[in-house]
Amino acid sequence: LFKYQKSGVLEPSLSHHLNDTINQILIPVNPLDDKEQSWRGVFLEVVRVEYHTLDHLYHSGLINQYLLLEMRNARQTLRDNYSIDQFRYSIINQVEEGVFQRFERWVLKEFREKNWASGLLTHYQYGRLMQHIQLDITDILLSSEVIDALQIREELDASVRSEVIALYQQRIEARRFQLDALRSNFDQLYHSIEQELFSKVALINARVSMEHKFMHGEIGVKAYRRVVSSINQIFKSNGTRRTSVGSHIENKLVTIPLFSGLSEQVLKALWAHTRSVTFLEGDIVIGEGEKGDALYIIFRGHAQAYKGNEKNRKILGELGQDDFFGEMALLGDHVRSATVIALTDMTLMRLNRKDVLKIADQHQEVKQRLEEVMNARSGNIY
């Protein structure tokens, strides 16, 4: 009824009268006190707006079906288990880890130390980073739409609307903070993803616009096919133009203590075999007791090395920019003696045993340097 009232085809007095009548009919079926009714009304409006906005963002290309289902499922779960406190909590807290997130953790564990999967891992982590960016952007857009909708729904309880609006404003601030952190931590990679996302949105909107004009006879068949063909070509080219984070960090090797002082020829050989990989906050980079054959150098971010499990953890130390770990795997010890977990979003350079030892066979100075590091870290290695 509010929609009809807003459009001017229904008198406000009649709208309020009909709403009161319907509410009186429903009271015996769903007996709620005034407070519960007020909160329930706002909650249902929020759910309506969020569902509608999610569908719009999906059709515009900003989120994929995977994220659409995940976010719709979270809202359906909230509807099924609704309470005022749970509603408040859900606005300002991240959704608890679901099936898809647990599956991501499993994939990361299975492939992070597999040399043959390094390319797949880089691609996979790019996709995970993109999803984090999409989630934060989507949350900001959802929250803005909810705020706009509640501000004009004057028939809903004013105090409840004000409280919910304030909570959604907090949510926007939190998500913007997370986006700024991702932008800072991943720099060029973030901008590459941002360009890919919004280029897709722009192209989809352009295609929809052309379809609308074609259906209404504003353009002919030839013009329509030519424009759609051009849009499809851009879609294909965008998919092959992803920025490689490794392209701008090769020169970082010369500043790493492990490789400082090596000849330019050796450094060039190492650069050629360096692969970059990203990890998100909370990801385990290497796990105690797991097999591994790679050395990691931190280009950006912070990590923690520890022994034991989550409940019984012995901290070995923290690692930051230019620190390295996992070098023992290069000398034949394939079993990790400690766990390294990402404390922040991270970008790492990865060198695997096969490539480094191939270079060491050709350059004695590399083999000597690795042995020096092994001796220096004996008793406290990971």
C-alpha positions, 0 to 999 in steps of 0.5 A: 500500500505504501508504494501506491501511496507514494505514487499518489494514487492512494490517499494517505488516510485510506492507506493508514486505515487499510494498514490498521485493518489488516494489522487487526486481522493478523493480530490473532494469528501473529500476536506480537507486542508493540515493540516486536511489531515495530521491529518486525516491520522494519526488518521485513522492509530491510529484507525486501530492499536487500533482496531487490538490490542483490538481484539488481547487482547480480543482473548488472554483473557486479556479483556472480551467482556464487555470491548471490546465493551465499548472500541470499542464503545468509538473509534467509537464515536470518529470516528463519531464526529472526529475533530483534537481537539477532537482527541488530547483531547481523547488521554490524557483524560479518556473516559467520563462515559458511560452506563456501568459505570452508571449501575455500580453506580446504582448497587453499590447504590442498594447493598452497604447497604444490609447485605444479599448482602455483599458477592455479593458486595465483589465479585462485587467490586473485578470485578470492581477493576479487570476492572480498572486494565484491562483498565489501562493495555490495555491503556498502551498496546494500546498506545505502539502499536500506538507509534510503528506503527507511528514511522515507518509510514514515509509517514505520516506527521512527525510533526503530528506523533511526536505530537501524539506520545508525547501525547500517551507517556503522556497517558502511564505515566498517566496509569502507575501512576494509576496502581501504585496507585491501586497496593499500595492501594489494595496490596494483592488484586491487586496481586491476580487479576494480577495473575488471569489475566495473568494466564488466558492469559498464559493458553489461549496462551498455548491452542492456541499453542496446537491447532495450533500444532494439526491442523498441525499434530505436536502432536497426538489426545491423547496428544492434549486432555491430554494437553487441559484437564490439561489446563481446570482443571487449569482454574477451580482451578484459579477461586476458588483461589481468595485472600480474602482481609479480611484474612490479616486484622483481627488483625487490629480490636485491634488497632481501638479505638472503640474496644480497651481494649475489651477482647480477647474473644470479639475481636475474636467474632468480627473478625469472623463476620468482612467482607471486602469490597473495594470501588474505588475513587469517590464511595459513601460508605453510602448516607445521608437519606439512610437506613443502618445497618453496621459499617465501619472501614477504613483499607486503604484509605481516605474518606470525610463525608458531608451533602447536595448534590454535589452543596450545600455540608457541609463538616463534616470532612475527615476520614483516616486509623483506623477511623470508621463511621456508628456506629449509625446504630448499635444502632438502627438509620437505616437512615444515617445522612450524606454521606461518599464518597471515596476520594481514593481507599479504603479497609474497614472492615464491621460489620453489626448490627445483628452480633454486637448486637448478640455479645453485648447480650453475652458481656456487654462490647460491648454494653457499648462501643457502648453507650459511642461512641454514647454519645461522638458523639452526634450532629456530627454523621454519 
